[in-house]
Amino acid sequence: RLQILKDVKHRCDKPCLKTLKCNHICRNRCSDPCTDKCNVTVLYECPKGHKMRLRCHEAQLTPSCEKNCPEKLKCGHSCKEKCGEKCSESCNEMVTIKCQCGHKHQTQCGKLRCVCQEKCPVTLQCGHKCSGKCGQCFSTRIHPPCPFEVHVKRFCGHYGTVP
């Protein structure tokens, strides 16, 4: 005599053998419903070639790669953004540049214009050193007037001061 109990849930503890959408075998028990979240560990390769271990369902969502971007900027320096982010337009790498005046300065690669703040090394016609800054004198090609009074002999033979 076989007695059927209607209010008792019958379970099958054998493994489910159904194939999921990702082509992995379901890891649930036979009587449990299959899931869309496959937990098989897979090796995922991001579009830039970095490899990482993820669960299958995470890899299907196109995860963002947290490694450093392998791309090079136009200037040749490495991109400082994360792999999944857009590369920056300008480079912030510190570089040494030589200004027109010959002085060397540290500046950001993307800002290669040198406005030298060193004292101008030029000796003026009066014999005094220029009081201007290199960047100002070289960009305008005009030196500021000498701040010292100079006594000169005029063509008539008298002495006078020239600013």
C-alpha positions as CSV (number, residue, x, y, z in Angstrom):
1,R,0.0,0.0,0.0
2,L,1.4,3.4,-1.1
3,Q,0.5,6.5,0.8
4,I,1.0,9.9,-0.8
5,L,1.4,12.9,1.5
6,K,0.2,16.0,-0.2
7,D,1.5,18.6,2.2
8,V,5.1,17.3,2.4
9,K,7.5,18.8,-0.1
10,H,9.4,16.1,-1.9
11,R,13.0,17.0,-2.6
12,C,15.5,15.4,-4.9
13,D,19.0,15.9,-3.6
14,K,20.8,14.8,-6.7
15,P,22.6,17.4,-8.8
16,C,20.7,19.3,-11.5
17,L,22.1,18.5,-14.9
18,K,20.5,21.3,-16.8
19,T,22.7,23.6,-18.9
20,L,22.5,27.3,-18.1
21,K,22.5,30.1,-20.7
22,C,26.2,30.5,-20.1
23,N,26.8,26.8,-21.0
24,H,27.8,25.8,-17.5
25,I,25.9,23.1,-15.6
26,C,23.5,24.2,-12.9
27,R,25.0,23.6,-9.5
28,N,21.7,23.5,-7.6
29,R,19.9,20.3,-6.4
30,C,17.5,18.8,-8.9
31,S,14.4,20.0,-7.2
32,D,15.6,23.6,-6.7
33,P,15.0,26.1,-9.5
34,C,17.9,26.9,-11.7
35,T,19.4,30.4,-11.4
36,D,20.6,33.0,-13.9
37,K,23.5,33.9,-11.6
38,C,26.1,31.3,-12.4
39,N,28.8,31.1,-9.7
40,V,31.4,29.2,-11.6
41,T,34.8,31.0,-11.4
42,V,35.9,32.0,-14.9
43,L,39.0,33.9,-16.2
44,Y,37.8,37.2,-17.7
45,E,39.9,39.3,-20.0
46,C,39.0,43.0,-20.3
47,P,39.2,44.7,-23.7
48,K,42.7,46.0,-23.0
49,G,44.1,42.5,-22.1
50,H,44.0,42.5,-18.3
51,K,42.9,39.1,-16.9
52,M,40.9,38.7,-13.7
53,R,39.0,35.8,-12.0
54,L,35.3,36.5,-11.6
55,R,32.1,34.6,-11.1
56,C,30.5,33.8,-14.5
57,H,27.5,36.0,-14.0
58,E,29.8,39.0,-13.1
59,A,31.8,38.5,-16.2
60,Q,28.7,38.6,-18.4
61,L,28.0,42.2,-17.1
62,T,31.2,43.6,-18.7
63,P,32.9,44.5,-15.4
64,S,35.1,47.6,-15.1
65,C,38.8,46.8,-14.9
66,E,40.5,48.5,-11.9
67,K,44.1,48.1,-13.2
68,N,46.1,51.0,-14.6
69,C,45.4,51.9,-18.2
70,P,48.1,50.5,-20.6
71,E,47.5,53.2,-23.2
72,K,50.1,55.9,-24.1
73,L,49.1,59.5,-24.5
74,K,50.1,61.6,-27.6
75,C,53.2,62.8,-25.7
76,G,54.4,59.2,-25.1
77,H,53.7,59.2,-21.3
78,S,51.4,56.5,-19.8
79,C,47.8,57.3,-19.1
80,K,47.1,57.7,-15.4
81,E,43.5,56.7,-15.5
82,K,42.0,53.3,-14.6
83,C,41.8,50.8,-17.5
84,G,38.0,51.1,-18.0
85,E,38.0,54.9,-18.0
86,K,38.6,57.3,-20.8
87,C,42.2,58.5,-21.2
88,S,42.8,62.1,-20.3
89,E,43.4,64.7,-23.0
90,S,46.4,66.4,-21.4
91,C,49.4,64.9,-19.6
92,N,50.1,65.9,-16.0
93,E,53.5,64.2,-15.8
94,M,56.2,66.5,-14.5
95,V,59.0,67.1,-17.0
96,T,62.1,69.4,-17.2
97,I,62.0,71.9,-20.0
98,K,64.6,74.4,-21.2
99,C,63.3,77.9,-21.8
100,Q,64.5,80.3,-24.5
101,C,66.7,82.0,-22.0
102,G,68.5,78.7,-21.2
103,H,67.1,78.2,-17.7
104,K,65.5,74.8,-16.9
105,H,62.2,74.4,-15.1
106,Q,59.9,71.6,-13.9
107,T,56.4,71.8,-15.4
108,Q,53.5,69.6,-16.4
109,C,54.0,67.9,-19.8
110,G,50.7,69.3,-21.1
111,K,51.7,72.8,-20.3
112,L,55.0,73.0,-22.1
113,R,55.0,76.8,-22.5
114,C,57.8,78.2,-20.4
115,V,57.4,81.6,-18.7
116,C,60.7,81.9,-16.9
117,Q,60.6,83.6,-13.5
118,E,64.4,83.7,-13.1
119,K,66.2,87.1,-13.1
120,C,67.2,88.1,-16.6
121,P,70.9,87.6,-17.1
122,V,71.4,90.4,-19.7
123,T,73.7,93.3,-18.9
124,L,72.2,96.6,-20.2
125,Q,74.1,99.2,-22.1
126,C,74.6,101.2,-18.9
127,G,76.5,98.3,-17.4
128,H,73.9,97.2,-14.9
129,K,72.1,93.9,-14.9
130,C,68.6,93.8,-16.2
131,S,66.0,94.0,-13.4
132,G,63.4,92.0,-15.3
133,K,62.4,88.4,-15.4
134,C,63.6,86.2,-18.3
135,G,60.1,85.2,-19.4
136,Q,59.1,88.9,-19.7
137,C,62.2,90.1,-21.4
138,F,62.4,87.2,-23.9
139,S,58.7,87.2,-24.8
140,T,58.5,91.0,-25.3
141,R,62.2,91.4,-26.4
142,I,62.2,94.6,-24.4
143,H,64.1,95.0,-21.1
144,P,62.7,97.3,-18.4
145,P,64.6,100.5,-18.0
146,C,67.5,100.5,-15.6
147,P,66.4,101.6,-12.1
148,F,69.8,103.2,-11.3
149,E,70.9,106.7,-12.4
150,V,73.9,106.7,-14.6
151,H,76.1,109.8,-15.1
152,V,77.1,110.2,-18.7
153,K,79.2,112.7,-20.5
154,R,77.0,114.4,-23.1
155,F,78.3,115.3,-26.6
156,C,78.6,118.9,-25.4
157,G,81.0,117.9,-22.7
158,H,78.6,118.4,-19.7
159,Y,77.7,115.5,-17.4
160,G,74.1,114.4,-16.9
161,T,72.0,111.6,-15.5
162,V,70.2,109.0,-17.6
163,P,67.6,106.8,-16.0
